[in-house]
Amino acid sequence: MKIAFFSTQPYDQTSFAVANAAANHQLVFFKEQLSPVSAAFASGCTAVCCFVNDAADAPALRELANAGIPLLLLRCAGFNNVDLVAAADNGITVMRVPAYSPHAVAEHTIALLMSVNRRIHRAWSRVREGDFRLQGLLGFDLYQKTAGIIGTGRIGRCVAEILLGFGCQILAVDQFPDADLQHRGVRYVELAELLSQSHVITLHCPLTTDTHHLINAATLSQMRPECLLINTGRGALVDTKALIEALKNKRIGGVGLDVYEEESGLFFADHSDDTLTDDVFARLLTFSNVLVTGHQGFFTQEALAEIAETTLSNADSFAAGSPNRQCVVSRV
């Protein structure tokens, strides 16, 4: 199978080359994001593989269908960037990687939480300048604090297990409570209770029309003023402008973000010599209690290997006429 990869980085080429050693697919890599224009690059291919910020919208999918491409492979778990109705209408099967390494994202979540809480990013910067003062670096013990987890799927479950190890009391929100977590003391509650009671809140739910801007002016106002908010899910779970207002008014204690709602065209590229034109993102970076990483939560050796292996396995199963139903994203 000839597969066109969009939004690729050198590490993508490396991990897929290793996974393809025994598969013998023909892999073609493009740096460009998938769009109605760049879709033409996939001419002559059997499948297209895209990532989190590629625009697999109706116009792009129509171009792929016109080129006779029946398969869209997502090398990620989320599919909010795909128009599933348009995919079905154009006869395109969409397959994803439902689980690669939930531990990778969960551990990055905890890294952000610890860094924001103990102001590690500020301390690192100060020490490099010879400033060893502790003022402004005060954190709090996580032991016996209440942590709120929104979404207890594979990643949220891992986060819960780690925080239980810290001695936290866990509140959770999910349509499908995890019986094992409940047995271990995790209490499922309504969102309002989680927001008002938690010292720490982490987001691990999928981005849907119902969860878009789940964290907004109203929900932020319900949080404790010292609460730490961590988002390693999808950027648009958080209304960034509302978050900035809460930060300005000291209505939130700190924020750790690995995702941003307007990250497409910004993340996964070097803009160090460019003028930052996103005024909202620029304002976000001015707060000393905000730590942003560039969507690197998934970025471990184990996760990259699993993503590549599962993606190519999806291509194999589709070619064999028996796609793994756990990996197929159905029309909603």
Secondary structure, 3 states (H helix, E strand, C coil): CEEEECCCCHHHHHHHHHHHHHCCCEEEECCCCCCCCHHHHHCCCCEEEECCCCCECHHHHHHHHHCCCCEEEECCCCCCCECHHHHHHCCCEEECCCCCCHHHHHHHHHHHHHHHHHCHHHHHHHHHCCCCCCCCCCCCCCCCCEEEEECCCHHHHHHHHHHHHCCCEEEEECCCCCHHHHHCCCEECCHHHHHHHCCEEEECCCCCCCCCCCECHHHHHCCCCCCEEEECCCHHHECHHHHHHHHHCCCCCEEEECCCCCCCCCCCCCCCCCCCCCHHHHHHCCCCCEEECCCCCCCCHHHHHHHHHHHHHHHHHHHCCCCCCCCECCCC
